[in-house]
Amino acid sequence: MNLSDILTMRHEIVLSVLALLILIIDLNLHNRDKHLIIPISISLFFVYTLVGFLPADKSVLFGGMYQTNPLLVMMKNILNVGVLIVLLQSVTWLKQDANREKISEYFILLFSTLIGMDFMISSGDFLMFFLGLELATIPLAALAAFTHHQTKSAEAGIKLLLNSALSSGILLFGISLIYGSTGSIYFDTITQLYRNTPLQVLAYIFFFTGMAFKLSLVPFHLWTADVYEGAPINITSYLSVISKGAAAFILIILMFTVFKTIAPIYNHILYLIAILTMTVGNLFALRQKNMKRFLAFSSIAQAGFILLGILGGNTMGMTSVIYFVLVYIFSNLGAFGVVSAIAAVTNKENMDDYDGLYATNPKLSLLMMLSLFSLAGIPPVAGFFGKFFLFASAASAGYYWLVFIAVLNATISLYYYLLVVKAMFINKSETPLAYFRSDNYTRIGLVLSGVGIFILGFWSQIYEIINSLSYGILP
């Protein structure tokens, strides 16, 4: 491996080095100094995030197993920014007595999942794709059960592991059928050989079913709320944002390249699943009082909106999905950041606990309102443009009724997001949450989320940049 290869794989190699460095530092630190791992790890990851923005050319390694181009690098950088915010929001939780002896494990497991996601995004064949998927999934189960002394956390880890094993088995069976019908596992070759034969359509159904578990699409969403509720809040935000974002990125790449020839067939499937996912996610979110379950069903509904961009089937559709995921990262991490900050101090996670929050913690209330308005798609914040571009891409493909149903679902989502806003700003409480001041790391993470929501809403060039990188990717 020469220097150019290292630069091509800089995301994966540097992140692997960081994980090893954290392990070495942990082994050489005294128990009373373990807390130093937090600023060291965050500082190293910040530098790594900056390195990721260095220019990159299109390149292929290992005979086509690994590929990269400026668009794939941007996808990785989007995930890196989200992970950086998650790390900043995790500091208060990591400093709790129950977690002080497992700080290095948290960073190593988190970086391991991100390495898997990077390999998955850059995969050039189904072998690299599956290896990256498993590397991203298995450490996530350990993270979900990170506070294993709590029954719900241990249960969340087991549920995530079992559901991931089932979905991976289904997905792997689909990949085996693809290989059996085409004689290849390389994306470029399969793209030329894939037709709408019954075996290949069946292979696609199995493959998509496995990916639907990762994205929490209905009817493969049943694990989501329980795992999100049981896992620590910062892991829940990682699952909801980073893991789902990576799955959306690789799915749209494969849909627009490998499976492009059978689009007339799978579009009917996606049409139905998009409607079910948006509707079921929204209707169940209406009933939730626990904030983590509330945001879990909200994320299910958001996954339904992502399918509108995939149905667009063109460059605009791909650009819209990437832009929407970027907006979703800042919006959802803003909401989860507030929930995490409150839970770290008060251990309260129910919506009723937010009654009168504005009177005691106005800044947190304003950021939560901004994040929820972005998730709901209210102008002029970024979430409005994210949904608008998705609706426009679906409309450009002639799916007018689907867009109409999506608008209705967006209206329903506005109602239950406003329930939280009402609790904070209008509802009265005799014992509201007392005023508290978060640590500097958490405040930086919250500020980054809020600034991201504003910038993406008012700086239109970001969409144009993504759109320019998307050209040339589609066959």
C-alpha positions as CSV (number, residue, x, y, z in Angstrom):
1,M,0.0,0.0,0.0
2,N,1.5,3.3,-1.1
3,L,0.9,6.9,0.0
4,S,-1.9,7.5,-2.6
5,D,-3.8,4.4,-1.3
6,I,-3.5,5.7,2.2
7,L,-4.9,9.1,1.2
8,T,-7.7,7.4,-0.7
9,M,-8.7,5.4,2.5
10,R,-7.9,8.2,4.9
11,H,-11.2,8.0,6.7
12,E,-10.9,4.3,7.5
13,I,-7.2,4.3,8.2
14,V,-7.1,7.4,10.4
15,L,-10.2,6.3,12.4
16,S,-8.6,2.9,13.0
17,V,-5.4,4.6,14.2
18,L,-7.5,6.8,16.6
19,A,-9.2,3.7,18.1
20,L,-5.8,2.1,18.7
21,L,-4.4,5.3,20.2
22,I,-7.3,5.6,22.6
23,L,-6.7,2.0,23.7
24,I,-3.0,2.6,24.2
25,I,-3.7,5.8,26.2
26,D,-6.2,4.0,28.3
27,L,-3.7,1.3,29.2
28,N,-1.2,3.8,30.3
29,L,-3.4,6.0,32.4
30,H,-4.0,5.7,36.1
31,N,-7.6,5.1,37.2
32,R,-7.9,8.6,38.6
33,D,-6.9,10.1,35.2
34,K,-9.3,8.1,33.1
35,H,-11.5,11.2,32.5
36,L,-8.6,12.6,30.4
37,I,-9.6,10.2,27.7
38,I,-12.7,12.4,27.0
39,P,-11.0,15.6,25.9
40,I,-8.2,13.6,24.1
41,S,-10.7,11.5,22.1
42,I,-12.9,14.4,21.2
43,S,-9.8,16.6,20.1
44,L,-8.4,13.7,18.0
45,F,-11.8,13.2,16.4
46,F,-12.2,16.9,15.7
47,V,-8.8,16.8,13.8
48,Y,-9.9,13.7,12.0
49,T,-13.1,15.4,10.9
50,L,-11.1,18.3,9.5
51,V,-8.8,15.9,7.7
52,G,-11.8,14.3,6.0
53,F,-12.6,17.6,4.2
54,L,-9.3,17.5,2.2
55,P,-9.9,17.2,-1.5
56,A,-10.3,13.7,-2.9
57,D,-10.4,12.3,-6.4
58,K,-12.2,9.3,-7.8
59,S,-10.3,6.1,-7.1
60,V,-10.6,2.3,-6.9
61,L,-8.7,-0.1,-4.7
62,F,-8.4,-3.9,-4.2
63,G,-9.6,-4.8,-7.7
64,G,-12.9,-2.8,-7.3
65,M,-13.8,-3.8,-3.8
66,Y,-13.2,-0.3,-2.5
67,Q,-14.1,2.8,-4.4
68,T,-14.3,6.5,-3.6
69,N,-15.2,9.8,-5.2
70,P,-16.0,13.3,-4.0
71,L,-19.7,12.5,-3.3
72,L,-18.8,9.4,-1.2
73,V,-16.3,11.5,0.7
74,M,-19.0,14.1,1.4
75,M,-21.3,11.4,2.7
76,K,-18.6,10.3,5.2
77,N,-18.0,13.9,6.2
78,I,-21.7,14.4,6.9
79,L,-21.6,11.4,9.2
80,N,-18.4,12.7,10.9
81,V,-20.0,16.0,11.7
82,G,-22.9,14.2,13.3
83,V,-20.7,11.9,15.3
84,L,-18.7,14.9,16.6
85,I,-21.9,16.5,17.9
86,V,-22.9,13.1,19.5
87,L,-19.5,12.9,21.3
88,L,-19.9,16.5,22.6
89,Q,-23.3,15.7,23.9
90,S,-22.1,12.5,25.6
91,V,-19.6,14.1,28.0
92,T,-21.9,14.7,30.9
93,W,-23.2,11.1,30.7
94,L,-19.8,9.6,30.4
95,K,-18.6,11.4,33.6
96,Q,-21.3,9.7,35.7
97,D,-19.9,7.3,38.2
98,A,-21.4,4.2,36.5
99,N,-19.6,5.0,33.2
100,R,-16.2,6.3,34.3
101,E,-14.5,3.0,34.0
102,K,-15.8,2.4,30.5
103,I,-15.0,5.7,28.8
104,S,-12.4,4.2,26.4
105,E,-14.8,1.4,25.5
106,Y,-17.4,3.9,24.5
107,F,-15.1,5.7,22.0
108,I,-13.6,2.5,20.6
109,L,-17.0,1.0,20.0
110,L,-18.3,4.2,18.5
111,F,-15.3,4.6,16.2
112,S,-15.6,0.9,15.2
113,T,-19.1,1.3,14.0
114,L,-18.1,4.4,12.0
115,I,-15.3,2.6,10.3
116,G,-17.8,-0.1,9.2
117,M,-20.2,2.6,7.9
118,D,-17.3,4.2,5.9
119,F,-16.4,0.8,4.4
120,M,-20.0,0.2,3.6
121,I,-20.4,3.6,1.8
122,S,-17.2,3.0,-0.2
123,S,-17.9,-0.6,-1.0
124,G,-17.6,-1.7,-4.7
125,D,-18.9,-5.2,-4.2
126,F,-21.3,-7.0,-1.9
127,L,-18.5,-8.6,0.1
128,M,-17.1,-5.3,1.2
129,F,-20.6,-4.0,1.7
130,F,-21.5,-6.9,4.0
131,L,-18.3,-6.7,6.0
132,G,-18.8,-3.0,6.5
133,L,-22.4,-3.6,7.5
134,E,-21.5,-6.2,10.2
135,L,-18.6,-4.1,11.5
136,A,-21.1,-1.2,11.9
137,T,-23.8,-3.3,13.5
138,I,-22.2,-5.6,16.1
139,P,-20.5,-2.8,18.2
140,L,-23.9,-1.0,18.1
141,A,-25.5,-3.8,20.0
142,A,-22.7,-3.5,22.7
143,L,-23.3,0.3,22.8
144,A,-27.1,-0.2,23.2
145,A,-26.3,-2.4,26.2
146,F,-23.6,-0.1,27.5
147,T,-25.4,0.5,30.8
148,H,-26.0,-3.3,31.2
149,H,-26.6,-3.0,34.9
150,Q,-30.0,-1.5,33.8
151,T,-32.5,-4.0,32.7
152,K,-33.8,-1.9,29.8
153,S,-30.4,-1.3,28.4
154,A,-29.4,-5.0,28.5
155,E,-32.8,-5.8,26.9
156,A,-32.2,-3.2,24.2
157,G,-28.8,-4.7,23.3
158,I,-30.2,-8.2,23.0
159,K,-33.1,-7.0,20.9
160,L,-30.9,-5.0,18.6
161,L,-28.5,-8.0,18.3
162,L,-31.2,-10.5,17.5
163,N,-33.0,-8.3,15.0
164,S,-29.7,-7.4,13.4
165,A,-28.9,-11.1,13.0
166,L,-32.3,-11.8,11.5
167,S,-32.1,-8.8,9.0
168,S,-28.5,-9.7,8.1
169,G,-29.4,-13.3,7.4
170,I,-32.3,-12.1,5.1
171,L,-30.0,-9.6,3.4
172,L,-27.2,-12.1,2.9
173,F,-29.7,-14.6,1.4
174,G,-30.7,-11.9,-1.1
175,I,-27.0,-11.2,-1.9
176,S,-26.5,-15.0,-2.5
177,L,-29.4,-15.0,-5.0
178,I,-27.9,-11.9,-6.7
179,Y,-24.6,-13.7,-7.0
180,G,-26.3,-16.9,-8.2
181,S,-28.2,-15.1,-11.0
182,T,-25.4,-12.9,-12.2
183,G,-22.2,-14.8,-11.3
184,S,-20.6,-11.7,-9.8
185,I,-20.6,-9.7,-6.5
186,Y,-19.1,-6.5,-8.1
187,F,-21.6,-3.6,-8.4
188,D,-20.3,-2.5,-11.9
189,T,-20.8,-6.0,-13.3
190,I,-24.1,-6.7,-11.7
191,T,-25.5,-3.3,-13.0
192,Q,-25.0,-4.6,-16.5
193,L,-26.4,-8.1,-15.9
194,Y,-29.4,-7.3,-13.6
195,R,-32.7,-7.8,-15.3
196,N,-36.3,-8.3,-14.1
197,T,-36.2,-12.1,-14.1
198,P,-38.2,-13.7,-11.2
199,L,-35.1,-14.8,-9.4
200,Q,-33.5,-11.4,-9.5
201,V,-36.7,-9.7,-8.4
202,L,-36.8,-12.1,-5.5
203,A,-33.2,-11.4,-4.7
204,Y,-34.0,-7.7,-4.6
205,I,-36.9,-8.3,-2.3
206,F,-34.8,-10.2,0.2
207,F,-32.0,-7.5,0.0
208,F,-34.4,-4.6,0.5
209,T,-36.1,-6.4,3.4
210,G,-32.7,-6.6,5.2
211,M,-32.0,-2.9,4.6
212,A,-35.5,-2.0,5.6
213,F,-34.7,-3.3,9.1
214,K,-31.7,-1.0,9.3
215,L,-33.8,2.0,8.2
216,S,-36.8,1.0,10.5
217,L,-39.2,1.0,7.5
218,V,-42.7,-0.4,8.2
219,P,-43.4,-3.3,8.7
220,F,-39.8,-3.9,9.8
221,H,-39.8,-1.2,12.5
222,L,-41.1,-3.0,15.5
223,W,-37.7,-3.2,17.3
224,T,-37.1,0.5,17.0
225,A,-39.0,2.0,19.9
226,D,-38.0,-0.6,22.5
227,V,-34.3,-0.3,21.6
228,Y,-34.4,3.5,21.5
229,E,-36.1,3.6,24.9
230,G,-33.8,1.1,26.5
231,A,-30.4,2.3,25.2
232,P,-28.6,5.3,26.7
233,I,-29.9,8.6,25.2
234,N,-26.7,9.4,23.4
235,I,-26.6,5.9,21.8
236,T,-30.2,6.4,20.8
237,S,-29.3,9.6,19.0
238,Y,-26.5,7.8,17.3
239,L,-28.8,5.0,16.2
240,S,-31.4,7.4,15.0
241,V,-29.2,9.7,13.1
242,I,-25.8,8.3,12.2
243,S,-26.7,4.6,11.7
244,K,-29.9,5.5,9.8
245,G,-28.0,8.1,7.7
246,A,-25.4,5.6,6.6
247,A,-28.0,3.1,5.7
248,A,-29.9,5.7,3.6
249,F,-26.6,6.6,1.8
250,I,-25.7,3.1,0.8
251,L,-29.3,2.2,-0.1
252,I,-29.7,5.2,-2.5
253,I,-26.4,4.4,-4.1
254,L,-27.4,0.8,-4.8
255,M,-30.9,1.7,-5.8
256,F,-29.6,4.2,-8.4
257,T,-26.9,1.9,-9.8
258,V,-27.2,-1.8,-9.2
259,F,-31.0,-2.1,-9.1
260,K,-31.7,0.7,-11.5
261,T,-33.0,-1.7,-14.3
262,I,-35.8,-3.1,-12.1
263,A,-37.0,0.4,-10.9
264,P,-40.4,0.0,-12.5
265,I,-41.0,-3.1,-10.3
266,Y,-39.6,-2.0,-7.0
267,N,-41.1,1.5,-7.3
268,H,-44.5,-0.1,-6.5
269,I,-43.1,-1.7,-3.4
270,L,-41.4,1.6,-2.3
271,Y,-44.7,3.5,-3.0
272,L,-46.6,1.3,-0.5
273,I,-43.9,1.2,2.1
274,A,-43.4,5.0,2.0
275,I,-47.1,5.5,2.8
276,L,-47.1,2.9,5.5
277,T,-43.9,4.2,7.1
278,M,-44.9,7.8,7.2
279,T,-48.4,7.1,8.4
280,V,-47.7,4.4,11.1
281,G,-44.7,6.4,12.4
282,N,-46.8,9.6,12.8
283,L,-49.9,7.9,14.3
284,F,-47.8,6.0,16.9
285,A,-45.8,9.1,17.7
286,L,-49.1,10.8,18.7
287,R,-49.5,8.3,21.6
288,Q,-46.0,8.6,23.1
289,K,-45.2,10.3,26.4
290,N,-41.6,9.1,26.8
291,M,-39.4,11.4,24.7
292,K,-37.1,8.7,23.4
293,R,-40.0,6.6,22.1
294,F,-41.6,9.8,20.8
295,L,-38.4,10.6,18.8
296,A,-38.1,6.9,17.8
297,F,-41.5,7.0,16.0
298,S,-40.7,10.4,14.6
299,S,-37.5,8.9,13.1
300,I,-39.6,6.1,11.5
301,A,-41.8,8.7,9.9
302,Q,-38.8,10.6,8.6
303,A,-37.5,7.4,7.0
304,G,-40.7,7.3,5.0
305,F,-40.0,10.7,3.6
306,I,-36.5,9.5,2.5
307,L,-38.2,7.0,0.2
308,L,-39.7,9.8,-1.8
309,G,-36.3,10.9,-2.9
310,I,-35.4,7.3,-3.9
311,L,-38.7,7.1,-5.9
312,G,-37.6,10.2,-7.8
313,G,-35.0,8.0,-9.5
314,N,-32.9,10.8,-10.8
315,T,-30.0,13.1,-9.8
316,M,-32.5,15.4,-8.0
317,G,-33.7,12.5,-6.0
318,M,-30.2,11.5,-4.9
319,T,-29.3,15.1,-4.0
320,S,-32.5,15.5,-2.1
321,V,-31.9,12.4,0.0
322,I,-28.3,13.4,0.9
323,Y,-29.4,17.0,1.7
324,F,-32.3,15.7,3.8
325,V,-30.1,13.4,5.8
326,L,-27.7,16.3,6.5
327,V,-30.6,18.5,7.7
328,Y,-32.0,15.6,9.7
329,I,-28.7,15.1,11.5
330,F,-28.7,18.6,12.8
331,S,-32.4,18.7,13.6
332,N,-32.6,15.4,15.4
333,L,-29.4,15.9,17.3
334,G,-30.7,19.2,18.5
335,A,-33.8,17.6,19.9
336,F,-31.9,14.6,21.3
337,G,-29.2,17.0,22.7
338,V,-31.9,18.8,24.8
339,V,-33.4,15.5,26.0
340,S,-29.9,14.2,26.9
341,A,-29.0,17.4,28.8
342,I,-32.1,17.3,30.8
343,A,-31.9,13.5,31.5
344,A,-28.3,13.8,32.6
345,V,-29.2,16.2,35.3
346,T,-32.7,15.2,36.3
347,N,-33.1,11.6,35.0
348,K,-36.5,12.7,33.6
349,E,-37.5,11.6,30.0
350,N,-41.3,12.1,29.9
351,M,-43.1,14.8,28.0
352,D,-45.0,15.9,31.1
353,D,-41.7,16.7,32.8
354,Y,-41.2,19.5,30.2
355,D,-44.2,21.5,31.4
356,G,-43.1,25.0,32.1
357,L,-39.6,24.4,30.9
358,Y,-39.3,27.8,29.1
359,A,-39.8,29.6,32.5
360,T,-36.7,27.9,34.0
361,N,-34.5,26.9,30.9
362,P,-35.5,29.3,28.0
363,K,-32.4,28.5,25.9
364,L,-33.0,24.7,25.9
365,S,-36.7,25.3,25.2
366,L,-35.9,27.5,22.2
367,L,-33.4,25.0,20.7
368,M,-35.9,22.2,21.2
369,M,-38.6,24.3,19.5
370,L,-36.2,25.1,16.6
371,S,-35.3,21.4,16.2
372,L,-38.9,20.2,16.3
373,F,-40.0,22.9,13.8
374,S,-37.2,21.7,11.5
375,L,-38.3,18.1,11.8
376,A,-41.8,19.2,11.1
377,G,-40.7,21.1,8.0
378,I,-41.8,24.6,9.0
379,P,-40.2,27.4,7.0
380,P,-37.7,29.1,7.0
381,V,-35.6,26.5,8.9
382,A,-33.7,23.8,7.1
383,G,-36.2,21.0,7.6
384,F,-38.7,22.8,5.3
385,F,-36.3,22.8,2.4
386,G,-35.3,19.2,3.1
387,K,-38.9,18.0,2.7
388,F,-39.6,20.4,-0.1
389,F,-36.8,18.9,-2.3
390,L,-37.9,15.4,-1.5
391,F,-41.5,16.3,-2.5
392,A,-40.2,18.0,-5.7
393,S,-38.2,14.9,-6.7
394,A,-41.1,12.6,-6.2
395,A,-43.4,15.0,-8.1
396,S,-40.9,15.2,-11.0
397,A,-41.4,11.4,-11.4
398,G,-45.2,11.8,-11.4
399,Y,-46.0,10.6,-7.9
400,Y,-48.5,13.4,-7.2
401,W,-50.8,11.3,-4.9
402,L,-47.8,10.2,-2.9
403,V,-46.7,13.8,-2.5
404,F,-50.2,14.7,-1.3
405,I,-50.2,11.9,1.2
406,A,-46.7,13.0,2.4
407,V,-48.0,16.6,2.9
408,L,-50.9,15.2,5.0
409,N,-48.4,13.2,7.1
410,A,-46.2,16.3,7.5
411,T,-49.3,18.1,8.9
412,I,-49.9,15.3,11.3
413,S,-46.3,15.4,12.5
414,L,-46.6,19.1,13.1
415,Y,-49.4,18.4,15.6
416,Y,-47.4,16.1,17.8
417,Y,-44.3,18.2,17.6
418,L,-46.4,21.1,18.8
419,L,-47.4,19.0,21.8
420,V,-43.9,19.3,23.1
421,V,-43.7,23.0,22.3
422,K,-47.0,23.5,24.1
423,A,-45.7,21.6,27.1
424,M,-42.6,23.9,27.3
425,F,-44.2,27.2,26.6
426,I,-47.8,27.1,27.5
427,N,-48.4,24.3,30.1
428,K,-48.0,25.3,33.7
429,S,-46.3,23.2,36.4
430,E,-46.0,23.7,40.1
431,T,-42.7,22.0,40.1
432,P,-41.0,22.7,36.8
433,L,-37.5,21.5,36.1
434,A,-35.1,23.7,38.0
435,Y,-32.6,25.9,36.1
436,F,-29.3,24.1,35.4
437,R,-26.2,24.9,33.3
438,S,-24.8,22.2,31.1
439,D,-21.1,21.6,30.7
440,N,-19.2,23.4,27.9
441,Y,-19.0,20.3,25.7
442,T,-22.8,19.9,25.7
443,R,-23.3,23.5,25.1
444,I,-21.0,23.4,22.1
445,G,-22.9,20.4,20.7
446,L,-26.2,22.2,21.2
447,V,-24.9,25.4,19.5
448,L,-23.6,23.4,16.6
449,S,-27.0,21.8,16.1
450,G,-28.8,25.1,16.2
451,V,-26.3,26.8,13.9
452,G,-26.5,23.9,11.4
453,I,-30.3,24.2,11.3
454,F,-30.1,27.9,10.5
455,I,-27.2,27.7,8.0
456,L,-28.7,24.8,6.0
457,G,-32.0,26.8,5.8
458,F,-30.5,30.0,4.5
459,W,-27.3,28.9,2.7
460,S,-28.7,27.4,-0.5
461,Q,-25.3,26.7,-2.0
462,I,-25.0,23.5,0.0
463,Y,-27.7,21.9,-2.0
464,E,-26.1,23.0,-5.2
465,I,-22.7,21.6,-4.1
466,I,-24.3,18.2,-3.3
467,N,-26.2,18.3,-6.7
468,S,-23.0,19.0,-8.6
469,L,-21.2,16.1,-6.9
470,S,-24.2,13.8,-7.7
471,Y,-23.8,14.3,-11.5
472,G,-21.9,11.5,-13.0
473,I,-22.8,9.0,-10.3
474,L,-25.9,7.7,-11.9
475,P,-25.5,5.3,-14.9
